[in-house]
Amino acid sequence: MQPVLNVEDVKRVERALTHEGVSTSELMHRAGSSAAQEVLHMGDVRSVVILVGFGNNGGDGWVASEVLAKAGLQVTVVSPVEPSALTGDLAPVVAKAAVDAGIPLVVGPPRDQLEDMLLSCDVVMDAMLGTGFHGSPHQPFDIWIECVNQSGARVVSVDVPSGLSAQTGHVAGPCIVADVTITMLALKPGLLADEGRDVCGAIVVAPLAEQTEQLVYDADPVAWRTEVTDYIDVMTPPTCAVDKYSRGSVLVVGGSTRYPGAPVMSALAAARAGAGYVTLAVPEPVADMARAHLLEIPVVGMPADDGTFSPDARASLNEMAERSDCTLVGPGLTVCSSTVAVCSALLETKATLVMDADALNCLARLTSNRLDNFPELIRRTAPLVLTPHARELGRLMGLPDTPPDSLTSSLEAARRIVWADGGSEFVVMAKGTATACVGVEAALLPKPGPASLATAGSGDVLAGITAALLTHTPEDPSDLPLLCALACEIHGYAGSMAADRRGTRGVMATDIIDCVGLAADAIEEHASYSGEPIPDEDVR
């Protein structure tokens, strides 16, 4: 796993390194050298234009210019001001050293001159705005960013693409679109979510010092980015000594006359993810429709009222849940007094439980939109997994009008719920452009899936996959977030496979379901045998 630090925590690691004897000057020289090496690794590079800013990020670029020039490349530095006018203690020093070493410098060029320079170079190094940046770039950087993006040159960004918030992943104005981002010391949340996924390209982490690993761990990472080999311990070992029951049984509870298809997709996904016996419980008015789509999955019609479950369904649903290895409740459920009662009753069972979609909205109603104030409701001995997207998470936390809008804020909201509960049998899967699987001890970030997952029913598929994996809960409860992360990884890779078949804009939820089994096999193979990353891995 790779640690992810908030920007403020990275600054603390930098200060800790100075206490360990690694000076700020040495850190800048190592950062600049690391950035230069990344350019050299790209191959077929003869000329480089380095765009620098006013502070330490620009200082990294000045250091890189000397390293690249010594390697025989033609290097030009573009700066907004003369070296003597740069801010900070180090940037003016390294800038003067580069100029004294003969590095060509262009100060504040007009747009047409900059465009000509960029069109004639092989690589652009972006060292304009660092991890402390937020908001919208001002002149001249807004113009420079536009010129770089229009040039067609390959781009290496130092620490963070200029214009991107390294903390939130938001872009408020022009932003560099990099081919490679070499980030220092540790990953930052904004590189992994929202617009960060569009503009960072491949992400390379440069630790800079041998003490970095321990200091980053001591800084209490806000999250951990999983790697495919991390899942080995929670994968079910392959064996031929199985039957349909030992492979795991899943009960899906959901559906209504308004949303009859959602639980059908969840049931199919659970079966495709490896559950040997899946049962679907739906209100009686939609049972025949579900049966028509599920030849292999038994469908049980339940007492209904106004097209959804009636309170009379609770006893039978609880009994079925107790007999199943995992119960998923919520897809297509709708929210009313009777479904709130169904969800409340299931929480009181000893069944392993996944609560998705309208089950989460029922929870929000039960707790007056402040789930963190009612930990006794979700504190139980059996595993419980909640799968909210940002709007559902906002409702659970009393923020229906201002739901979490970044990975960072989703992590904060999910942690408030998890820490209120305090149990290791509880996980919140905060879904988004980067999904966080938050447990009481750690938050895990599986590799995000493609944009093709942003389609109606995709969440129902993920819920079904999660339920199937939870039929074999890990012996160590602290591994529960990792099992949930594996479900996200399978979901994401299935989305990529579906996009290859249907096109990036043509994927529907049923296409994802068709690829779930193949995706699970591929991840297991990479994790267990080769140890190599899944194709298109974006962090190394």
FENWO-V319226 format. One record per residue. RES is the residue in one small letter. PHI is phi in degrees with one decimal (* if undefined). PSI is psi in radians with two decimals (NA if undefined). Layout:
BEGIN
RES,PHI,PSI + RES,PHI,PSI
END
This chain:
BEGIN
m,*,2.62 + q,-112.3,2.27 + p,-72.2,2.57 + v,-120.2,2.18 + l,-115.1,2.48 + n,-63.2,2.71 + v,-57.9,-0.73 + e,-63.3,-0.60 + d,-70.4,-0.59 + v,-61.5,-0.71 + k,-62.0,-0.65 + r,-67.0,-0.64 + v,-64.4,-0.71 + e,-59.7,-0.76 + r,-66.1,-0.66 + a,-65.0,-0.62 + l,-64.1,-0.65 + t,-64.4,-0.62 + h,-69.2,-0.41 + e,-85.4,0.01 + g,100.5,0.07 + v,-98.3,1.86 + s,-69.7,2.80 + t,-60.4,-0.63 + s,-63.0,-0.75 + e,-64.7,-0.69 + l,-60.9,-0.75 + m,-63.9,-0.72 + h,-67.4,-0.64 + r,-70.3,-0.65 + a,-65.3,-0.80 + g,-62.7,-0.69 + s,-66.3,-0.68 + s,-63.3,-0.73 + a,-63.7,-0.71 + a,-64.4,-0.73 + q,-62.3,-0.61 + e,-64.8,-0.65 + v,-64.2,-0.78 + l,-64.3,-0.56 + h,-70.7,-0.29 + m,-70.3,-0.46 + g,77.6,2.64 + d,54.7,0.81 + v,-118.6,2.13 + r,-113.1,-0.56 + s,-134.0,2.46 + v,-134.7,2.34 + v,-108.3,2.22 + i,-111.4,2.08 + l,-97.7,2.09 + v,-114.7,2.70 + g,-104.4,-2.78 + f,-86.1,-0.46 + g,-109.8,-2.59 + n,-67.8,-0.53 + n,-61.8,-0.73 + g,-64.2,-0.61 + g,-60.2,-0.67 + d,-58.6,-0.70 + g,-65.7,-0.69 + w,-62.9,-0.74 + v,-62.1,-0.77 + a,-61.0,-0.59 + s,-61.0,-0.71 + e,-68.6,-0.71 + v,-62.0,-0.77 + l,-68.4,-0.66 + a,-64.8,-0.71 + k,-65.1,-0.44 + a,-81.7,0.00 + g,96.1,0.15 + l,-88.4,2.68 + q,-84.2,2.03 + v,-122.0,2.37 + t,-130.9,2.32 + v,-102.6,2.33 + v,-112.6,2.11 + s,-124.5,2.60 + p,-72.7,-0.41 + v,-142.0,2.97 + e,-65.7,2.67 + p,-53.3,-0.63 + s,-67.3,-0.31 + a,-95.8,0.04 + l,-72.1,2.70 + t,-92.8,2.89 + g,87.3,3.02 + d,-86.3,-0.57 + l,-97.4,-0.67 + a,-55.2,-0.80 + p,-62.5,-0.58 + v,-68.1,-0.87 + v,-70.3,-0.53 + a,-65.7,-0.79 + k,-63.1,-0.68 + a,-62.2,-0.71 + a,-66.7,-0.75 + v,-64.5,-0.74 + d,-62.9,-0.49 + a,-80.5,-0.01 + g,95.2,0.22 + i,-70.5,2.17 + p,-61.7,2.41 + l,-127.3,2.33 + v,-120.3,2.14 + v,-105.2,2.16 + g,49.2,0.96 + p,-69.5,2.60 + p,-64.7,2.81 + r,-57.8,-0.77 + d,-66.1,-0.61 + q,-67.3,-0.76 + l,-62.9,-0.72 + e,-60.5,-0.72 + d,-64.1,-0.70 + m,-63.7,-0.74 + l,-70.6,-0.60 + l,-68.1,-0.43 + s,-98.7,0.00 + c,-102.5,2.86 + d,-90.3,-0.64 + v,-138.6,2.47 + v,-110.2,2.27 + m,-101.4,2.18 + d,-97.8,1.85 + a,-128.7,0.77 + m,-89.9,-1.03 + l,-123.2,2.23 + g,-95.4,-2.79 + t,-71.6,-0.30 + g,-80.6,-0.08 + f,-72.8,2.51 + h,-153.3,2.74 + g,96.3,-2.58 + s,-115.1,2.36 + p,-60.9,2.48 + h,-101.5,3.00 + q,-63.4,2.54 + p,-89.3,0.02 + f,-66.6,-0.55 + d,-62.6,-0.68 + i,-71.3,-0.75 + w,-60.8,-0.73 + i,-61.1,-0.77 + e,-60.8,-0.73 + c,-63.4,-0.74 + v,-62.8,-0.81 + n,-65.8,-0.46 + q,-88.2,-0.16 + s,-77.5,-0.53 + g,84.7,-0.05 + a,-74.7,2.71 + r,-70.0,2.52 + v,-126.6,2.28 + v,-114.6,2.08 + s,-97.2,2.43 + v,-94.8,2.02 + d,75.4,-0.86 + v,-160.7,2.44 + p,-58.5,2.27 + s,-61.1,2.26 + g,106.7,-0.25 + l,-98.8,2.39 + s,-78.3,2.06 + a,-67.5,-0.32 + q,-88.7,-0.82 + t,-99.9,-0.37 + g,78.5,0.25 + h,-94.8,2.66 + v,-125.3,2.15 + a,-108.5,0.00 + g,-165.5,-2.69 + p,-58.3,2.51 + c,-146.2,2.38 + i,-61.4,2.38 + v,-105.2,1.83 + a,-93.3,2.68 + d,-84.9,-0.62 + v,-139.4,2.38 + t,-117.0,2.09 + i,-102.1,1.93 + t,-106.0,2.52 + m,-94.4,2.43 + l,74.2,-0.88 + a,-163.1,2.85 + l,-67.3,2.63 + k,-117.4,2.62 + p,-56.9,-0.70 + g,-66.6,-0.31 + l,-75.3,-0.34 + l,-107.3,-0.07 + a,-139.8,2.86 + d,51.2,-2.33 + e,-65.1,-0.36 + g,-57.4,-0.58 + r,-68.6,-0.44 + d,-84.3,-0.49 + v,-112.5,-0.22 + c,-82.7,-0.43 + g,65.2,-2.60 + a,-71.7,2.43 + i,-108.9,2.21 + v,-116.5,2.28 + v,-99.3,2.19 + a,-106.7,1.93 + p,-71.4,-0.49 + l,75.2,-0.50 + a,-152.2,2.67 + e,-69.0,-0.38 + q,-80.4,-0.17 + t,-61.2,-0.78 + e,-56.1,-0.86 + q,-67.0,-0.69 + l,-67.4,-0.62 + v,-66.4,-0.74 + y,-61.7,-0.72 + d,-66.2,-0.39 + a,-77.7,0.01 + d,59.7,1.34 + p,-53.1,2.48 + v,-69.0,-0.43 + a,-163.1,2.99 + w,-128.7,2.23 + r,-84.3,2.09 + t,-77.2,2.68 + e,-118.5,2.77 + v,-60.7,-0.57 + t,-70.7,-0.28 + d,-66.1,-0.37 + y,-84.5,-0.09 + i,-56.3,-0.72 + d,-69.4,-0.34 + v,-109.7,0.09 + m,-81.5,2.46 + t,-74.0,2.11 + p,-58.9,2.40 + p,-68.5,2.41 + t,-156.5,2.64 + c,-92.4,-0.15 + a,-87.3,1.17 + v,-137.9,2.81 + d,-134.6,-3.11 + k,-64.9,-0.44 + y,-82.3,-0.70 + s,-70.1,-0.34 + r,-74.5,-0.21 + g,113.8,2.39 + s,-114.9,2.38 + v,-123.6,2.35 + l,-109.1,2.18 + v,-105.7,2.18 + v,-116.6,2.05 + g,176.7,-2.93 + g,91.8,2.77 + s,-168.1,2.97 + t,-65.9,-0.40 + r,-79.4,-0.68 + y,-127.8,1.28 + p,-78.7,-0.39 + g,-84.4,-0.44 + a,-57.8,-0.87 + p,-68.2,-0.46 + v,-62.8,-0.77 + m,-66.6,-0.68 + s,-62.9,-0.74 + a,-64.0,-0.76 + l,-61.8,-0.75 + a,-63.8,-0.69 + a,-61.9,-0.72 + a,-66.3,-0.75 + r,-66.0,-0.48 + a,-83.1,-0.01 + g,118.0,-0.09 + a,-64.9,2.31 + g,-81.2,-0.42 + y,-143.5,1.98 + v,-115.8,2.33 + t,-121.0,2.43 + l,-114.5,2.16 + a,-109.1,2.09 + v,-133.8,2.84 + p,-59.9,2.50 + e,-51.3,-0.66 + p,-63.2,-0.34 + v,-110.7,0.09 + a,-63.4,-0.77 + d,-65.0,-0.66 + m,-62.1,-0.76 + a,-63.7,-0.71 + r,-62.1,-0.60 + a,-65.5,-0.44 + h,-100.1,-0.17 + l,-127.3,1.52 + l,-73.3,-0.60 + e,-94.4,-0.16 + i,-113.5,2.12 + p,-66.9,2.42 + v,-116.5,2.24 + v,-112.6,2.08 + g,-80.6,2.37 + m,-116.9,2.74 + p,-51.9,2.37 + a,-126.9,2.74 + d,-147.6,2.08 + d,56.0,0.67 + g,84.1,0.07 + t,-136.8,-3.11 + f,-61.9,2.47 + s,-96.0,2.86 + p,-57.9,-0.41 + d,-67.5,-0.22 + a,-81.1,-0.22 + r,-61.3,-0.83 + a,-62.3,-0.79 + s,-65.5,-0.71 + l,-64.4,-0.73 + n,-62.0,-0.73 + e,-63.7,-0.76 + m,-65.0,-0.68 + a,-63.3,-0.71 + e,-63.4,-0.48 + r,-86.4,-0.21 + s,-98.2,2.68 + d,-72.5,-0.54 + c,-151.9,2.48 + t,-119.8,2.29 + l,-109.3,2.20 + v,-126.9,2.41 + g,135.0,-0.69 + p,-58.3,2.12 + g,70.6,0.27 + l,-71.7,-0.66 + t,70.1,2.88 + v,-117.6,2.05 + c,-157.2,3.09 + s,-60.0,-0.64 + s,-73.4,-0.64 + t,-73.4,-0.58 + v,-59.8,-0.72 + a,-65.6,-0.67 + v,-61.6,-0.82 + c,-64.4,-0.74 + s,-61.6,-0.72 + a,-66.1,-0.72 + l,-64.7,-0.60 + l,-62.2,-0.46 + e,-84.0,-0.12 + t,-80.9,3.03 + k,-97.0,0.26 + a,-79.1,2.49 + t,-62.6,2.28 + l,-132.4,2.33 + v,-114.7,2.16 + m,-111.7,2.10 + d,-131.2,2.79 + a,52.4,-2.15 + d,-68.8,-0.29 + a,-63.8,-0.59 + l,-69.6,-0.67 + n,-68.7,-0.55 + c,-65.5,-0.70 + l,-60.2,-0.74 + a,-60.9,-0.70 + r,-68.2,-0.70 + l,-60.4,-0.55 + t,-111.4,0.28 + s,52.3,0.71 + n,63.1,0.51 + r,-143.6,1.27 + l,-60.4,-0.57 + d,-66.1,-0.28 + n,-88.8,-0.07 + f,-128.7,1.00 + p,-62.7,-0.47 + e,-64.3,-0.38 + l,-70.4,-0.60 + i,-110.6,0.06 + r,-83.4,1.98 + r,-148.5,2.92 + t,-85.3,-0.46 + a,-89.8,2.71 + p,-59.8,2.47 + l,-134.0,2.25 + v,-125.4,2.20 + l,-104.9,2.46 + t,-124.6,1.04 + p,-80.9,2.47 + h,-83.7,-3.14 + a,-58.5,-0.74 + r,-68.2,-0.70 + e,-66.0,-0.67 + l,-64.6,-0.66 + g,-62.0,-0.72 + r,-65.3,-0.67 + l,-66.8,-0.42 + m,-109.7,0.28 + g,73.6,0.42 + l,-125.8,0.90 + p,-64.4,-0.51 + d,-93.6,-0.30 + t,-133.5,1.15 + p,-67.1,2.86 + p,-52.4,2.35 + d,-118.6,0.22 + s,-154.1,2.90 + l,-59.7,-0.71 + t,-61.3,-0.84 + s,-70.2,-0.54 + s,-66.2,-0.71 + l,-61.4,-0.75 + e,-62.8,-0.78 + a,-66.0,-0.78 + a,-63.1,-0.67 + r,-65.9,-0.63 + r,-61.1,-0.67 + i,-69.9,-0.82 + v,-66.0,-0.76 + w,-70.8,-0.50 + a,-64.2,-0.68 + d,-71.9,-0.86 + g,79.5,0.05 + g,-100.9,2.59 + s,-79.0,-0.13 + e,-90.5,0.28 + f,-127.9,2.31 + v,-137.3,2.41 + v,-109.1,2.08 + m,-93.7,1.67 + a,-82.8,1.77 + k,-81.0,2.53 + g,-178.9,-2.84 + t,-60.6,-0.49 + a,-130.0,2.11 + t,-89.9,2.36 + a,-109.8,2.22 + c,-100.7,1.77 + v,-103.6,2.06 + g,-112.5,-3.12 + v,-70.5,-0.44 + e,-99.4,-0.52 + a,-159.1,2.77 + a,-115.0,2.23 + l,-109.9,2.47 + l,-117.4,1.71 + p,-68.2,2.81 + k,-60.6,2.24 + p,-69.5,2.66 + g,-84.3,3.14 + p,-77.2,2.95 + a,-63.5,-0.33 + s,-64.2,-0.28 + l,-71.8,-0.28 + a,-79.0,1.26 + t,-145.1,2.64 + a,-57.7,2.32 + g,94.0,-0.22 + s,-61.7,-0.68 + g,-65.6,-0.60 + d,-62.8,-0.64 + v,-66.1,-0.82 + l,-60.1,-0.71 + a,-61.7,-0.72 + g,-64.3,-0.73 + i,-61.6,-0.78 + t,-60.9,-0.78 + a,-61.4,-0.71 + a,-62.7,-0.74 + l,-68.3,-0.57 + l,-75.3,-0.10 + t,-66.4,-0.31 + h,-122.6,1.38 + t,-71.2,2.53 + p,-66.9,2.63 + e,-62.7,-0.66 + d,-92.9,2.00 + p,-58.0,-0.44 + s,-68.4,-0.22 + d,-85.6,-0.06 + l,-59.6,-0.75 + p,-59.5,-0.60 + l,-67.3,-0.68 + l,-64.7,-0.69 + c,-65.6,-0.67 + a,-63.6,-0.66 + l,-61.4,-0.71 + a,-59.3,-0.75 + c,-63.8,-0.68 + e,-64.9,-0.76 + i,-62.5,-0.78 + h,-58.5,-0.81 + g,-65.2,-0.74 + y,-70.3,-0.60 + a,-62.5,-0.67 + g,-62.7,-0.67 + s,-65.9,-0.73 + m,-65.3,-0.68 + a,-65.5,-0.65 + a,-65.5,-0.62 + d,-63.2,-0.57 + r,-85.3,-0.67 + r,-110.3,-0.16 + g,93.6,2.66 + t,-63.4,-0.49 + r,-100.5,-0.07 + g,-102.3,0.07 + v,-76.7,2.32 + m,-116.3,2.90 + a,-57.7,-0.66 + t,-66.7,-0.49 + d,-66.8,-0.66 + i,-64.6,-0.75 + i,-57.5,-0.74 + d,-61.0,-0.40 + c,-102.4,-0.02 + v,-60.5,-0.85 + g,-62.4,-0.73 + l,-64.9,-0.68 + a,-65.0,-0.74 + a,-62.4,-0.73 + d,-63.5,-0.73 + a,-63.9,-0.75 + i,-66.2,-0.72 + e,-61.8,-0.72 + e,-64.0,-0.80 + h,-65.5,-0.67 + a,-72.1,-0.73 + s,-89.0,-0.52 + y,-113.3,-1.01 + s,-85.3,-0.58 + g,70.4,0.09 + e,-86.4,2.71 + p,-68.4,2.66 + i,-61.0,2.51 + p,-51.1,2.54 + d,70.7,0.39 + e,-58.2,2.34 + d,-105.1,-0.05 + v,-130.6,2.36 + r,-143.9,NA
END
